[in-house]
């Protein structure tokens, strides 16, 4: 075939006030050093109103011949992905993020996993470099003291200040040499969370896309699918851009399952997320985004999804709880319970495969 086999679509909004461009630079370097032949993939960087514009930065980094920049004067994650998919030239698209590093064989693995006739969402293995949250510039060992304070009061990262002191993590930035010549070092510093471990196990079972709530496995960063599939279901939901992009990936997962798309695990396609300092008010869009998600998909597995997050449930466990509650999600007048409009149909009908 002529032309690229897979397009990496990566929206980014960078500014001095938003942890700079150090993470984006390393992400682009990782994508530019893939084992897949250079003419077999492309990198589409969607510049969402970055200040300054990213084209000059890409050229300064020596990546102008590897990265195609699509400039927009608006911000928005969903709309950024959609513009990038419109510009993509390959039959497959990988939805990347500006803070995710790809191990060298990641794209080759994704391409090989798309060999079947039925459309699939290929899900790689996501790891996290938790300690990079401490660095405004991830390539320099200069710690933001406020990041340590914020980490200490959040339940999920309360351990980080102690671990940073004990393991010398404050002296371990991620460099260009790490990404281009010693990616094993990057992975040695990376870890995961119980939620991501559960996602990996559930997708590996081969049944995730048949479970009520199986869409909770979808995250952007290391996920690929056919461009035609993404276009047929309407792309990413740009309404969620109004809420900071919260639940954009989960909403996509709901529609993929409804369209009969299988989820396939690719454990050899490993990425490492460069966490960044949390912006004040960064959680502001969570509640309205969840309200929108529930109103758009008026069914039980969506309406009860806050329970999944609050209780730290596994996806399969959540599916069992949903099935136990099915008889209570019924039309008005049955069992004496009223339900939201539109809930008269079955609460969840897994797509037939």
N, C-alpha and C positions, 0 to 999 in steps of 0.2 A: 504494500500500500504506500501511497505517497502522503506526505504530511504527518503531523504528530499523531501519536496513538492516545495520548492523555494530556489534558490541559490542567495545570495547577492554577486555580483561581484564588487570588489572595487579596481581599480588600484591606486597606489600611488607612487610618486617620492618625497622623503623627504631628506632634507639636512639642515645643519646649515644655509646655505645661502638662503634657501627657507622656511622661517618661521617655521622651526623645525617640531616637531611631535605632538605638543599639540592638534591640531585640529583632527588629525588622531586618537589619543588615545581616545578622547571623542566620535568620530564617532563610533569606534569599540565598546566602552562601550555601546553606545545606541543600536547597533545591537545585542549585546550579552544579553540584558535585555528585549527581546521581549516576549509578552504574548503567542505567538505561542509555542507549546511544543519544547523542545530543539532538539529532533530528527526529527522535521518537517522542519527544515531549516538549512542551512549551510552558513558560511561566507568565501568567497574565496578572500583573500587579494593578489593582484598581485603587487609584489615589483618590480617597474620599476627602477632598478639600483640605489636604494637609498643608501646613504652613511652616516652612516654605514648601513648594511643590516637590514631589519626590523624584521627578525625572532627572533633575540635576544631581541629586544624591546618588541615584542608581549609576549614573555615569561616573561620578567621583569614585564610587566603589569598584569600578571596573567591570560592571555587570550589564552594561547597556546592550551588549550583543546577546545576552541570555534572557533578559527580562523585558517584556513588552509592557509599557505603562499606559493605562487608560485613565485619563484625568477626568474627575467630576468636580463640580463646584458645590456639591451637597454632601452631607454626611449621612450615614445610614448603612448598617451591616447588610441587611437583606437586599436593599436596592443596589448596594455595591456588588454583592454576589451575582445578582441578576444581570447587571451590566457586564460583568466579567464573563458570565456564561454566554451572553449574546456575542461577545467578541471571541470566544473560544473556537478553535479550529479543529479540535480533536473529537472523536466520538465518545470519549470518556472524560469526566471532569472530577478533579479532586478538590474538595472545599477546604482550603488551607486558612490558617490564621497568621497574624503578623508576629506571634510570639511562640511558634511551634517549630522545633528543629526536626528535620527528617534524616533518619539514618540513610547511608548511601544506597542501599538496595530497596528502599521503600517503594518507589514508583514501579520498579520492575516486578515486585511482588503484587502490587495492586493490578497491574496489567494482566499478569498471569492468572489472577483469580477471576477475571471477567471472561473466561473462556466458554462458559455455558450459554445455552440458548435463552434461558429465562433471565430477565433483568434482575440485577442484584445490587444491593448496597454493600460494598466491601468495607469492613470496619477493621482498622489496624489496632495495634496495641499502643495505648497512650500512657506515657509516664510523665512524671512531674519533677522539675528541679525546684523544690520548695524554697531553698535558701536564696534563690535569685530575687525573691520578693524584697530582700534587704537592700538591693542595689538599684539606685536610679538609672545608672549606666551599667548594664549587666556585664560589660567587658572590663570594668574597673573595680578594684577592691575598696570601694568607698561606700560605707554603710550609712543609710538614712536612719538616724536614731529614732525617728518617729515610726518607721516601719517596725522596729523591734517592739516598741510600745504597743502598736496596733496588733501585732501578732500575739503578744502576751495576753491580750484580753479576749481574743477570739478562741472559742472552744477547739476549732479544728486545727489551729496553729499554735496553741498554747505551749506546745513542746519545742517550738522552733528556737526561741532565744537560748534555751539551755543546750540544745543540740548544736547550735552555731558556736557557742563558747567551747563545748567539749570537743568538737571535731574540727575547729578552726575554719568553719564554713565562711566566715567573714573574709577570709583570705583566699577564697576559691571562686573568683569570677569565671565566666565562660569566655574564652578567647576565640579569635578567628582560627588559630592553629588547632584548638580543640575540635572545632567543627569540621575543618577541612582535612586534618591529618590524624586525629586521635579521638574518633567519636566514641570509642569504648570508654574513654575517660568521662565523657558526658553521661553515658548511660550508667556508669558506676556511681555517680552522684545522684541519680534519679531514683525516685520511689513512686508509690501509687497510693490510692486511697481505698477503703473498703467498698465504696460505691463503684469505682472503676474496676476493681477486682470482680465485683458481682456482674457488672456489664460484660466483662470479658468471658466469664464462665457461662453466662446465659446465652450470649451470642454463639459461643463455641458449641453449645448443646445442639444447635441447628434448629431450635424451636422458638427462638425469641420473637420472630415476626408472627407467630401464631398465638402468642399469649396476650390476654387483655393487659394493656399497659406496656407491651413490648417496645413501643415507641420511646420509652424512657431510656433506651440504650443509645439513642442517636446523639452524637456530638459532632461539631465541625472541628477540623484540624487534621484528621487522619481518616477521612471517609471519602469513598469515591463511588460514582454511579454513572450510567450512560447519560449523555446529554439529552437524548431524546426522552428518556424517562422524566428527567427534571423538568423539561419544557412541557411535557404532556400534563403534568400535575399542577402546572402554573408557577413553577419556580419557588423562590422563597417569599414568605408573606411580609411585604414591605410595611404593613400596618404596625408591626412590632418594632420598627425603627423608632416610632414615637415613644417607645418605652425603653430605649437603650438597647434594643435587640434581645432582651430577655426572652427565653423560651423559643427563640427562632428555630433552633435545631430540633427541639422536641415537636414543635408544630409541623415541621417538615416530616418528621418520623411518622406522625399520625397519618398524613396523607400518603406516604410511601406504602405503609401497611395496607391502607384502604385500597390502594391501587394494585395490590398483590405482589409487591416487590419483596423478594427474599433478603434476609440479612446473612452475610457470610463473614466468618471470622478469618483474619489474616494475621496471626500472631507474629510472623516474621517481619511485618511492616511496622517498625517501631519508631515512635516519635517521642520527643521530650519537650514538655512545655516550660517556657521561661516565665514563671510567675512574676508579677510586677507589683509595685506598691499600690495599695488600694486608694482610689480617689475618694475624697469625702463626698458623701451623697451618692456613691456608686450603686447603692441598692434601691434608689428611689423608684425605679421603674418596675420593681418586682411585682408589687400588688396589682397595679393596673394591667400589667402584662398577663398575669394569671387570670384576672377577671375577663380579659379579652379572650384568652385561650378557652376558658370554660364556656363563654357565651357563643363562641364560634363552633366549638365541638361539644354540643350539649348531650353528653352521654356520661355514664357512670365512671368509666376508667379515667376520664379527664377531670370530672368534677371532684373526685376524691384524691387526685394526685398530690395535693398538699400533705395528705397523710403519709405518702411514700417518703417525702422529703423530711418531714418533721420527726418521723419515727425511725428513720434510717433503715427502711425495709429493703430487702432484695426484690428484684423484679418478679421472680417466680413466686416469692412469698406474697407480694402485692397481688399478683394474679389470682392466687388461691383465695385471698380475702375478698376480692371482687366477685369471684364465683359464689362464695358463701352468701354474698349480699344481693345476688341478682333478683331474688323474689321480692325484694323491697323497692326495687327501681321499676315500678309498674305504672300503668295508666291510672288516672284518677278514677276512684270508685272501686278499684280492686284492692282488697285487703285494707280498705279504709284510708289509703294514703294518697295524697295529691302529689303530682310530680311536675317538673318543669315542662313547658310546652316543647313538643318534639320528642319527648322521651317515650312515647308509646311503642316505638320499635324496640327490638332487642337491644339491651345496653351495650353489647359489644359483639359484633359478628366478625370473627377472624376471617381474613381473606382466604378464599379457597386456593389451594396450590396443587 
